[in-house]
Amino acid sequence: MRQSVTPKPDDFHLERDGDAVVATFAPTGARYRAAGGEPASQVEAPRDGRDDYAEDEVRTMAGKLIALAATSPSSS
């Protein structure tokens, strides 16, 4: 059985989109978005078809990073 690679915070790029935060998972190009304390939802599927990352682990990490970014003051 093949083991999946665990995503790391450095694998993500975060950006604000109005009240929402978007996290892009660099290794696959998958994008996740959340606003107003909602759970992160995938808004763009992975582009390169890599299967060495477990989707649920990537989504969980994206959600954690988005939650942290949402509670941090935005830079002006």
PLY file of the C-alpha trace (Angstrom):
ply
format ascii 1.0
element vertex 76
property float x
property float y
property float z
element edge 75
property int vertex1
property int vertex2
end_header
0.00 0.00 0.00
1.32 3.40 -0.97
1.62 5.98 1.79
0.42 9.50 1.15
2.61 12.54 1.65
1.48 14.83 4.46
0.87 18.40 3.31
2.89 21.10 5.08
1.92 24.72 5.71
4.68 25.85 3.32
2.90 23.94 0.52
0.10 26.57 0.51
-0.22 30.11 -0.79
-2.85 32.22 1.02
-4.59 35.30 -0.30
-7.56 37.40 0.75
-10.55 37.79 -1.56
-12.81 40.30 0.16
-13.96 38.67 3.40
-12.82 35.24 2.23
-9.41 33.62 2.36
-8.24 31.40 -0.53
-5.58 28.74 0.00
-3.83 27.31 -3.06
-2.06 23.99 -2.58
1.07 24.49 -4.69
1.94 20.83 -5.45
-1.39 20.18 -7.19
-2.95 23.60 -7.83
-6.08 22.74 -5.82
-7.76 25.83 -4.33
-9.86 26.11 -1.17
-11.97 29.06 -0.02
-13.74 30.00 3.20
-15.39 33.09 4.66
-17.24 33.95 7.83
-16.05 30.93 9.80
-17.42 28.43 7.26
-15.44 25.25 6.59
-13.04 25.38 3.63
-14.52 24.15 0.39
-12.64 23.21 -2.75
-13.17 25.74 -5.51
-10.66 24.37 -8.00
-9.74 20.72 -8.43
-6.12 19.58 -8.58
-4.63 20.21 -12.02
-1.78 17.75 -12.21
-3.48 14.52 -11.14
-0.96 13.70 -8.43
-2.27 11.06 -6.08
0.50 11.13 -3.48
-1.47 13.58 -1.28
-4.65 12.50 0.52
-7.41 14.97 -0.40
-8.89 14.96 3.11
-5.50 15.84 4.64
-4.96 18.66 2.15
-8.47 20.03 2.81
-7.93 19.82 6.59
-4.61 21.69 6.41
-6.14 24.31 4.09
-8.99 24.80 6.57
-6.58 25.28 9.47
-4.49 27.80 7.57
-7.55 29.70 6.38
-8.89 29.85 9.95
-5.55 31.24 11.17
-5.43 33.79 8.37
-9.03 34.85 9.01
-8.22 35.65 12.65
-5.05 37.59 11.76
-5.31 41.28 10.97
-4.97 42.00 7.27
-2.04 44.11 6.20
-2.93 47.41 4.57
0 1
1 2
2 3
3 4
4 5
5 6
6 7
7 8
8 9
9 10
10 11
11 12
12 13
13 14
14 15
15 16
16 17
17 18
18 19
19 20
20 21
21 22
22 23
23 24
24 25
25 26
26 27
27 28
28 29
29 30
30 31
31 32
32 33
33 34
34 35
35 36
36 37
37 38
38 39
39 40
40 41
41 42
42 43
43 44
44 45
45 46
46 47
47 48
48 49
49 50
50 51
51 52
52 53
53 54
54 55
55 56
56 57
57 58
58 59
59 60
60 61
61 62
62 63
63 64
64 65
65 66
66 67
67 68
68 69
69 70
70 71
71 72
72 73
73 74
74 75
